[in-house]
């Protein structure tokens, strides 16, 4: 249960930081994962790496 709560808190923080930084794509990804986490209680391996991939792609574009 701790992992679920910690993951949810982390995704919420990522979502807020992305919105504050003007990164709606990252915020949307975090929101989508947060919704899925609350619905199912877990994330798939693919989802868990989704934000990492998105932020790496963003860094490459900068």
C-alpha positions as CSV (number, residue, x, y, z in Angstrom):
1,X,0.0,0.0,0.0
2,X,2.9,2.4,0.7
3,X,4.1,2.0,-2.9
4,X,0.7,3.0,-4.2
5,X,0.5,6.1,-2.0
6,X,4.1,7.1,-2.8
7,X,3.6,6.6,-6.5
8,X,0.4,8.6,-6.4
9,X,2.1,11.5,-4.5
10,X,5.0,11.5,-7.0
11,X,2.7,11.6,-10.0
12,X,0.8,14.4,-8.4
13,X,4.0,16.4,-7.9
14,X,5.1,15.8,-11.4
15,X,1.8,16.9,-12.7
16,X,1.9,20.1,-10.7
17,X,5.5,20.9,-11.7
18,X,4.8,20.3,-15.3
19,X,1.8,22.6,-15.3
20,X,3.7,25.3,-13.5
21,X,6.6,24.9,-16.0
22,X,4.3,25.1,-19.1
23,X,4.7,21.5,-20.1
24,X,1.1,20.3,-20.7
25,X,2.2,17.1,-22.5
26,X,4.1,15.9,-19.4
27,X,1.2,17.0,-17.1
28,X,-1.3,15.1,-19.3
29,X,0.9,11.9,-19.1
30,X,1.1,12.2,-15.3
31,X,-2.6,12.8,-15.1
32,X,-3.3,9.7,-17.2
33,X,-1.0,7.5,-15.2
34,X,-2.5,8.9,-11.9
35,X,-6.0,8.0,-13.1
36,X,-4.9,4.5,-14.1
37,X,-3.1,4.1,-10.8
38,X,-6.3,5.0,-8.8
39,X,-8.4,2.7,-11.0
40,X,-6.2,-0.3,-10.9
41,X,-3.9,0.1,-7.9
42,X,-0.7,-0.3,-10.0
43,X,1.1,0.8,-13.2
44,X,2.5,-1.4,-15.9
45,X,6.2,-1.4,-16.7
46,X,5.4,0.5,-19.9
47,X,3.5,3.2,-18.0
48,X,6.2,3.5,-15.3
49,X,8.7,4.4,-18.0
50,X,6.4,6.7,-20.0
51,X,7.2,9.9,-18.2
52,X,10.9,9.1,-18.3
53,X,10.8,8.7,-22.0
54,X,8.7,11.9,-22.5
55,X,11.1,14.0,-20.4
56,X,14.1,12.6,-22.2
57,X,12.5,13.4,-25.6
58,X,11.7,16.9,-24.2
59,X,15.4,17.3,-23.2
60,X,16.5,16.3,-26.7
61,X,14.3,19.0,-28.2
62,X,15.7,21.8,-26.0
